[in-house]
Amino acid sequence: MEHKQVVPVTPRTARRTFSKQFKRELVQQAMSPGVSLAALAQANEINPNQLSRWCREHQRAEGAMEVATLVPVNVTTAVSEVDLALPPTVPAGEIEWRHGSSCVIVRGVVDAQILRTIISQTLASARAA
């Protein structure tokens, strides 16, 4: 019988801690254009997921500092009931909708009700097939 050598494995008992300055420097480097997050993490002997987490936390903290600013608004003209009754001018354009092997292309001014009917019929025929 062959005798195999047993290598004892000892788990890390203490977590590594990193200073806020170290984290800040790595996050700044990671956010620079052209920097590979994985390469930066490997060079600093940390897990790339850890560096990603630090970057997300930094972005959240930056976002939390941004405060919405309310801007005063002056109404210059009132909207009349006549203006509300008229449909808004719809610019001509193109809509392409694909579902499975079906393709619907609508060019020009699009009527929402007709487009809704075309899409529902296309979906119904696809379910029936």
NORLIN-V151566 format. One record per helix or strand of 3 or more residues. SS is the DSSP state (@ for helix, = for strand). FROM is the first residue (numbers start at 0). LEN is the number of residues. If there is no record, write none. Layout:
# NORLIN-V151566
ss->SS from->FROM len->LEN
ss->SS from->FROM len->LEN
This chain:
# NORLIN-V151566
ss->@ from->19 len->11
ss->@ from->36 len->7
ss->@ from->47 len->18
ss->@ from->80 len->5
ss->= from->92 len->7
ss->= from->101 len->7
ss->@ from->111 len->17
